[in-house]
Amino acid sequence: MKNQDIPSRKPFSIKNLLALVFIVSLGLNAYHLFFKKSGSAAKITHEDAVAQTLETETVETASVSNTAVDSEKITRGAPSSAKLAGVKRAAFSSPEIHDGKKIQYLYLKIENTLNHSVCRALPGKDCEVMGAYVTRILVWFLDVKSHLRNGDTLSVVYMPLDSEEKFKILKLTYASGYSNKTYEVNFYKGPDMKYGAYFNNDGIEVAPRIDDDQTPIKDYLEITSLPGDFRAGKNHGHSGTDFKADVGTPIYSAFEGKVLRVNWNFRMNGDCIEIDHPREGVKTLYLHLNKVLVKPGMTVKQGQQIAESGNTGRSFAPHLHYEIQGRSEKKVIYNPFKAKFHRTYYKKIPDRDRADYEKMVQVYDSILEKS
């Protein structure tokens, strides 16, 4: 048997080797043709599935954010952190283009302070600038330091600016829990207006003005500060009223009186004037002037031009600082819009311009509706 087993082993010939190589080659080709192709197809299918999943997640996130904002508009009370996050993501609409200008929209709910709320909703370092602009409008309706409540809502239509001003508020709506009222203002510059102003829906300016025969300044962009406003780094309130105005704007004596002094403490006040008014029992001060037209000891009439506005002394922008003080040694500061010394009025848009104003309001409202 042993001798019979040995002959059964045939030598491995060249012919057999070639046949084996051929078979292996066919196997490799079949593997690449079917298995690799299937694996590649599976990989592509997986990538498509991931892309579809991401696309679906993006749509769902946007939907949740929009829903959160919609519910925020009708929900009272302090918002949760989750709701605030939703508001923050969806606080802005896509920019609208109107007359070639980009217009944006901001919506938020008050939590703690106005500046805190604005800076949570508006990204970037300029949020405090927006907060200051909102305050300048709300101050004519509410005490911003004490009347704001958690859950109050604020909507702002604004235009970004490539200047130091950063923003221009075009429309503001504030729903107050303190007064249970909604305040709405619109910016408008009529064809006969040197500067624009903020008006309510009835076309009445929200900020009062001093009668022309008593006002220290007739043409100004806006009132940026009132007596009692607190400034960063100071432990006492602002002592005057600041009228933002172009350099060179005429300045007038508010009442008849005698010029006491000019240009003292230039480092702080810049060019300045102090006038005594015995009949009213007050003194008036005019600071940061560009040019002084009177001298100490001179008697001036009410409405007489005494200077030009400027940006001198410790001033960060062109404006007039107007101050009313009592004559006693104890320094008493009066608010010109609340004290008895000045007559005030509210400017109204002329009838001939009402259609133009209402058209502008419709543009602002349409942006709110889209948002």
HELIX and SHEET records of a PDB file:
HELIX    1   1 LYS A    2  ASP A    5  1                                   4    
HELIX    2   2 ILE A    6  SER A    8  5                                   3    
HELIX    3   3 ILE A   14  ALA A   30  1                                  17    
HELIX    4   4 TYR A   31  LYS A   36  3                                   6    
HELIX    5   5 LYS A   37  ILE A   74  1                                  38    
HELIX    6   6 SER A   81  ARG A   89  1                                   9    
HELIX    7   7 LEU A  114  ALA A  121  1                                   8    
HELIX    8   8 CYS A  127  LEU A  138  1                                  12    
HELIX    9   9 PHE A  266  ASN A  269  1                                   4    
HELIX   10  10 ASP A  351  LYS A  370  1                                  20    
SHEET    1   A 6 GLU A  96  HIS A  98  0                                        
SHEET    2   A 6 LYS A 101  LYS A 109 -1                                        
SHEET    3   A 6 THR A 153  PRO A 160 -1                                        
SHEET    4   A 6 PHE A 167  SER A 176 -1                                        
SHEET    5   A 6 LYS A 181  TYR A 188 -1                                        
SHEET    6   A 6 ALA A 197  PHE A 199 -1                                        
SHEET    1   B 2 ARG A 209  ILE A 210  0                                        
SHEET    2   B 2 THR A 344  TYR A 345 -1                                        
SHEET    1   C 7 GLU A 222  SER A 225  0                                        
SHEET    2   C 7 THR A 241  LYS A 244 -1                                        
SHEET    3   C 7 HIS A 319  GLY A 326 -1                                        
SHEET    4   C 7 VAL A 282  VAL A 292 -1                                        
SHEET    5   C 7 ASP A 271  HIS A 277 -1                                        
SHEET    6   C 7 GLY A 257  VAL A 262 -1                                        
SHEET    7   C 7 THR A 299  VAL A 300 -1                                        
SHEET    1   D 4 GLU A 222  SER A 225  0                                        
SHEET    2   D 4 THR A 241  LYS A 244 -1                                        
SHEET    3   D 4 HIS A 319  GLY A 326 -1                                        
SHEET    4   D 4 ILE A 333  TYR A 334 -1                                        
SHEET    1   E 6 GLU A 222  SER A 225  0                                        
SHEET    2   E 6 THR A 241  LYS A 244 -1                                        
SHEET    3   E 6 HIS A 319  GLY A 326 -1                                        
SHEET    4   E 6 VAL A 282  VAL A 292 -1                                        
SHEET    5   E 6 GLN A 305  SER A 309 -1                                        
SHEET    6   E 6 PRO A 250  TYR A 252 -1                                        
END                                                                             
